[in-house]
Amino acid sequence: MPRITIPDGKDPFAQLWGVLGSPTLKAAAHQLTEVIYHDSPFSLRELEVARVRIAYINDCNTCRSFRTARAIPERGDDLDAVNEEVYDHVLDPAWSGYSERERLAIEFAERYALAHLTFDDAFWDRLHAHFTDDELVDLAICVGWWIASGRPNRVFEVDEAGCQIPSEQLRQTVDRVRVGT
């Protein structure tokens, strides 16, 4: 049962992210999501393993079941670029199917969310061996956003409704904010 008032017949998830709250804040959130998925320097697999690790930490069913390649096909040419096996092993970063960057993205996401003070020199050395400083800053922003965007789904108990990101109404709000109307 959602912890916010949802009109009868309305999708709780769509109400949370598309109707309730400040239009300006929702537009900014949508813009960050768009930048992450369209302009970040990471491969779709790198994004997905970090995002889904955060989805498990947030305990968000919506985020765990969301598949970026299917929801945002322009993100890549191959809708199966991230197959289910990649998602199945996100809790086992030692899986042989992951690249070292993917393993580090998972570990970064986990530490960032659960133990941010454990970024010791050895971890930084491993990160810097595979990521530039620019990429590390971008990864921190991505992970921070996934924490921030997934937790409301669980806090307000709307995460069973299914993912409708980005909604057309939210896109229209973003467009209005961009042009200042």
FENNORCOR-V567540 format. One record per pair of residues at least 6 apart in sequence whose ideal C-beta (glycine too) atoms are under 6 Angstrom apart, sorted by sequence separation. I is the first residue (numbers start at 1). J is the second residue. D is the distance in Angstrom with one decimal. If there is no record, write none. Layout:
BEGIN
i=I j=J d=D
i=I j=J d=D
END
This chain:
BEGIN
i=6 j=12 d=4.8
i=89 j=95 d=3.8
i=153 j=159 d=3.9
i=68 j=75 d=6.0
i=69 j=76 d=5.7
i=111 j=118 d=5.4
i=55 j=63 d=3.5
i=6 j=15 d=5.1
i=55 j=64 d=4.4
i=70 j=79 d=5.9
i=2 j=12 d=4.5
i=69 j=79 d=5.0
i=93 j=103 d=4.6
i=69 j=81 d=5.5
i=69 j=82 d=5.5
i=93 j=106 d=4.2
i=48 j=68 d=5.9
i=104 j=127 d=5.9
i=104 j=130 d=5.7
i=101 j=130 d=5.0
i=100 j=130 d=5.6
i=44 j=75 d=5.8
i=108 j=139 d=5.9
i=112 j=143 d=4.8
i=44 j=76 d=5.1
i=48 j=82 d=4.9
i=109 j=143 d=4.8
i=113 j=147 d=5.6
i=37 j=72 d=5.3
i=52 j=87 d=5.8
i=44 j=81 d=5.4
i=45 j=82 d=5.3
i=53 j=90 d=5.3
i=37 j=75 d=5.6
i=44 j=82 d=5.6
i=52 j=90 d=4.7
i=49 j=90 d=5.6
i=49 j=102 d=5.0
i=53 j=106 d=4.9
i=46 j=101 d=5.8
i=50 j=105 d=4.2
i=54 j=109 d=5.3
i=46 j=102 d=5.7
i=49 j=105 d=5.5
i=53 j=109 d=4.3
i=57 j=113 d=4.7
i=45 j=102 d=5.9
i=49 j=106 d=5.1
i=53 j=110 d=5.6
i=46 j=105 d=5.0
i=50 j=109 d=4.2
i=54 j=113 d=5.9
i=63 j=150 d=4.6
i=60 j=150 d=4.2
i=62 j=153 d=5.3
i=54 j=146 d=4.1
i=58 j=150 d=3.8
i=50 j=143 d=5.9
i=54 j=147 d=5.7
i=58 j=151 d=5.3
i=60 j=153 d=4.7
i=41 j=135 d=5.5
i=60 j=154 d=5.3
i=51 j=146 d=5.1
i=55 j=150 d=5.9
i=59 j=154 d=5.6
i=58 j=154 d=5.9
i=62 j=159 d=4.3
i=66 j=163 d=4.6
i=40 j=138 d=5.8
i=61 j=159 d=4.7
i=60 j=159 d=5.0
i=62 j=163 d=4.8
i=36 j=142 d=5.3
i=32 j=145 d=5.5
i=30 j=166 d=5.5
i=16 j=156 d=5.8
i=30 j=170 d=5.0
i=16 j=158 d=5.0
i=31 j=174 d=5.9
i=26 j=170 d=6.0
i=30 j=174 d=4.8
i=13 j=158 d=4.8
i=12 j=158 d=3.8
i=27 j=173 d=4.9
i=26 j=173 d=5.7
i=27 j=174 d=4.4
i=13 j=161 d=3.7
i=12 j=161 d=4.6
i=18 j=167 d=4.2
i=11 j=161 d=5.2
i=14 j=164 d=5.1
i=23 j=173 d=4.8
i=27 j=177 d=3.9
i=18 j=169 d=4.5
i=4 j=156 d=5.1
i=18 j=170 d=4.9
i=3 j=156 d=4.8
i=14 j=167 d=5.7
i=24 j=177 d=5.8
i=2 j=156 d=5.8
i=3 j=157 d=5.2
i=2 j=157 d=5.1
i=2 j=158 d=5.1
END
